[in-house]
Amino acid sequence: MSNLKNYLFTSESVSEGHPDKVSDRISDMVVDSYLSNDPFSRVACETLTTTNKVVLAGEVRGPEIKKDELIQKVRDCIKDIGYDQDGFTWREATKIESHLHSQSADIAMGVDSSGNKDEGAGDQGIMFGYACNETDELMPAPIYYSHKILRLMAVDRKSGKLQNIEPDSKSQVTFEYENGKPIKVKSVVISSQHSADVDQAKVRELLRPYLLNSIPKNFLEGFNEEEFYVNPTGNFVIGGPDGDCGLTGRKIIVDTYGGAAPHGGGAFSGKDPTKVDRSAAYASRYIAKNIVASKIADKCLIQLAYAIGVSKPLSIYVDLFDDDLEKNKFVEEKIKENFDLSPRGIREMLNLNKPIYEKTAAYGHFGRSPESDGAFSWEKTDKINVFLK
């Protein structure tokens, strides 16, 4: 895509009530529960959600948390998302099972620090970070505005302002690009679960303001109303885990850059920050965002690679998309000089050993605002001066 000048590009988002996102939320709740009790806990939790059932599975190492306590927290997650339906509810009708067990001793041996050995990566793999100047948040426009539509819908649904709209929703925004820059919205799709009390004309009327209030007016000039698609299947009453089974980690492109940048394949949710699938993806976004915020490049892609049990990254790749080899080399050297990209170094740099992950589970891990409790620390632009010559 980097060689194209004029094109259409589309990204999608899904709401916190999407079955996969319900699973992500619950898995990250488990991570936060362990980190709240011990900041050095190890967690790898997968969640399955389906009709009136939730199943937790995975490996943990840390303080004992009673199964009943975790199950109650699962119900709290479901209640906060907004599910109290015949096929999926926070009440006792939904059965919750926990099959979490102790972490493998072989994995622990490779990851833990001991003697002269520093803490190693929790797995092998590649991670990507990306930033571009298409939005103030330095995110690609299609994914950023797809998220925003659903976030605003969720706020109003929970406050009671948006009636007859249920938690399970999806959005999709297509932008037209000219000379590599987004110039206008070509089409928007919003599919949302709704009560049986409203027809599709009413659903369209309810959802249209979220298109208008989420996307800047300059991008909507000349927008063709026929390119606004609402519930194209014609009906969406049965939704959430009752309509479709949910699993942790199935929305990795929604979680990152909407397809505008590569993805290494590893999911984030349910993993403590020793897992480089998560922490190194955050670090690479942090670096890429600071590079673009310094205005030495319009966009930046970072790749990091790790081997299980090895502390240092095996490779660091930088692409500034401008064919300036000297500048690219300069940036690579600055990264090596100023960022400790070992698992321990990343966690300390971004202060990741905190219960900050449940709130990352929906509406993207990137393009968010850093929060006072340390959440989204990887979105800070406090390293701009590192990249200024």
ABEGO torsion letter per residue (X at the ends): XAABABBBBBBBBBBAABAAAAAAAAAAAAAAAAAAABAABBBBBBBBBBBGBBBBBEBBBEBBBBAAAAAAAAAAAAAAAGBBBAABBABAABBBBBABBBBBAAAAAAABBBEABBBBBABBEBBBBBBBAABAAGBBAAAAAAAAAAAAAAAAAAAGABBGBBABBBBBBBBBBBGGBBABBABBBBBBBBBAABBAAAAAAAAAAAAAAABBAAAABGBBAAABBBGAAGBBABBEAAABBBBBGABAAAABAGGABBBAGBBABGBBAABAAAAAAAAAAAAAAAAAAAGABABBBBBBBBBBGBABBABBBBBAGAGBAAAAAAAAAAAAAABBABAAAAAAAAGABBBAAAAAABGEABGBBBBAAGBGAAABBAAAAAABX
